[in-house]
Amino acid sequence: VDTIDYFEKLLNDPNSGLDKPAAVILEGIQGEGGINAASVTWLQRLRELTSRHGILMILDDIQAGVGRAGSFFSFEAAAIVPDIVTLSKSLSAIGTPMALILIKPELDVWAPGAHTGTFRGNNYAFVTARAALEAYWSDSKFEDEIARKSAILVQELNAITEEFPTLGLSVRGRGLMYGLVSPKHHSLPGLVSQEAFRRGLVIEIAGSYGEVLKFMTALTIAEADLRRGLSIIRDSIGAVATTLDGGGAAR
């Protein structure tokens, strides 16, 4: 299904029952939804469509932003400019509470002090966030390091799919945000997560049916630790595969 084409037909059809939305909210890479990465073409078409119809584009980069997708923003490869971008998670660098909204100047209609609440910014988080931006994003070295680790991650995940061909596993994602998808055995990622925990590794699952093993390692992880973690995952899959129909390992 061409979702952009379908969306445009709904917008152009006066009898569709759909009022023109004020905004479209999306993730560059879906996190809890199952590590679904939006393609460059899809993002560009959506930006063109929303601009043409006067619909705001709000991009939620809370999980996929700040380097997680390989670049600082998850949408950089598409060369688009959303109207609003949300950031949080690793923004503060060390887990201190911080979130912010980037908004185009023409949309910033509130006067200073008009948007208030009982919570205020965490000063310590502002300090650590600034230090992280200056240390990691003043040049391309950190981004290049993420790309190198991403290549290792993809190579090892593809090797796992080849080692266990009957499990029907596939790999998807970008940067250091990848998923090992198990459409044949939805229970496998959860079982692997439990087995990995017994072996000293914490890894989460995602997707509507819990069918995705979610790889979101620290961006600063040492290569040796990355490879060790992937080795634990491989061994955990091997242990779980023997309990599933057909085993799974290549002979």
N, C-alpha and C positions, 0 to 999 in steps of 0.2 A: 504494500500500500504506500503510495506517495503521500505522506502526511501533509506536506506543504501544499500540494495541489488540492487535497481534500479540504484543508483549512480555508484556502482561498475560495473554493466553491461555496462553502458555507457563508463566508463573508459577503460574497457577491449575490447570493440567492436571497431575495427579500422574503421568501417563505420558508427559510431554513429554520426559523424559530430561535436563531442565535442573534442576540444583540451584539453590536461591536464591542469587544472587550476593551477595558481601559488599558490592560497590559497583558503581556505573555511572560510567564515566569518559567525559567528552565535552568537546568544544570548543564555545563559543558560536558561533564561526565557524570552520569547518574551514579551515586554511591550506594545507598541502601536499595535502590531499584535493581541493582545487579551489575554494576560496572559497565554501563552502556555509554560508549563515547560517541558524541555527536560528530558527524563528519564535517569537514571544512565546507563542502558544497551545501549541506543542509543548513548549517549556521548562516552562510551567506544568503541563501534563499529566504530564510526566515527573517533576517535583518532587512532585506529588501522589501519583503511583504509587509512587515510591521511598519516600516517607514512610509511606505506608499499609502497605507490605510490609517496612518496617524495613531498607531498603537504602540505603547511603550514596550521596550524590551528590557526585562529585568533578568539579569544573569546571576544565579546563585553559585558563587565560587567558594562557598564556605568549606567544602571538602576538597574540591579539585584545584583551588587556587593556591597562591603563594608557593609555586614550584612543584606541587604534587603532580600536575599533568606534564611536567617537563619544562614548561615556560612559566613565568610568574602568574599569568592568567591562563585559564584553560582554553580561551578563545583566540589567542594571539595568532595561531596559524591561519585562521580564517580572515584576519585583517579587518575585523568588524569592531564597531564601537557601540556597546550597549548603552541604553539610557541610564540604567542604574546597575551597579554591581555590589553584591554583598560579600564581605570577607570576614573570616574569623579563624578558628582552629589554630593552625600553626603560625598565625600572624604575629603573635606575641613572642614566638620563638621557644619559650620554655613552659608553656602551659598556663601562664597567668591569664585571667579573664579579659578578653578583648575582642570586640567586633566593631566593624565600621561599615558604613554605606558610602560608596562613591556615586555621586549624582552629577548629571550635567548642570552647568551653571544656570541655564534657562529654566530648569525645573526646580531650582532651589528658591522657593518663593517664601519660605518662612523667615521672619526677622530673627535676629539673634535673641535667644531666650524664649522663643515661641514654642519650641518643642522641648518640653521639660519632663522630668520624672523624679522619682525618689531615689534612683540610682545614679551615680556619677561615674565618670571614667576612672579606671584604676591607674593611678600615677605610675606605679611600678611596671605595669604592663606597657605603658607608653614608652618608658625608658628601654625596656628589653626589646620591644618591637623596633624602635629606632636603631638600636645597636645591631639587631639582626639584619635589618635592611642595609645598613652601612657595611656590615661584615660580609654578607653573602650576595648582595645584589648590586654592588657598585661596579662590577664588571661581569664578564661571561663565565668566569671560572667555575662557579657553583652550578650554573646551568649545564655546563659541559660535563661536570662530574655526575649530575643526575642522569644525563643521557648515557654515560658509560655504564652506570649501574642498571639503568633500564634495559640496556642491551643484554647484560648478564641475566637479568630476571627473565626476559623473553626467551633467551636461548635455553635456560634451564626449564622453564615451563613447557616449552615445545618439546624438549627431551622427555619430560614426564608423559606427555600425551603419546609420544611414540613408544615409550616403555610399556604403557598399559593401553594398547589399542582397542581392546574389547570394551573398555569403559566408556568410549565415545566422548572423551574430554576435549574441550577446545579452549583457546586463550583469547581474551579480548581486553582492551584497555589502552592506556597511554602513559608515558612517563614512569612514575613509580606508583601507579594506581592501576592494578591489573586484577583480572578475575580468571580463575580456572573454573570453567563451566561444565556442569555434569547434567546434561538434559536427560540422559538415560536412567540415572540413579539419583533422584533428588535428595535422597538421604545421605549420599556419600560425603558432601562437604561437611555436614554436621558431625558425622562419625570421624572424619579425618581431623576436624578441629579438636574433638575430644581426645583422640589418640595423640595428636601433637602436644596437647596440654600435658598429657602424662609423660611426654618426653621432654618437657621443659619449654615449650613454645606456645605462645598465645596467638591465635589467628581467628578472625571473625568470618561469618558467612553473610551473604546478601542474596537479593533476588526474591521474587514473589513466593517461591517455593523453597527458599533456602538452598537453591541449586548452584550457587556460586561461592567458591572459596575466595575470599577477598584479601588481596595482597596490598597492604599500604604500609610498607616499612618506613622507618625514619629516613628522611632525606639525607641525613648525615651519617648513616650507617656505614661501618667499615666493610670493605669488600669481603673480608674473611668471615665476618658475622653474617653477611647476606648469604654467602655460599653455605655456611653451616645451617642457617635456618631453612634454606631450600632443600638441603640434604635431609633434614628432619621431616619436612613435608613429603619428600619422595618416599622415605621409609614408612611414614604413617599411611600414605596411600597404599603402599605395598601390603601393609598389615591389614588394612580394611578391605582391600580388593579380594583377599582370600575368602572373605565371608560373604561376598556377593556372587550372584549367578555368573558363572563363566570365569571366575578368577579375575583376570585382567592383564597380567604381565605377559609381555611378548616372550615366546619360547625360542 
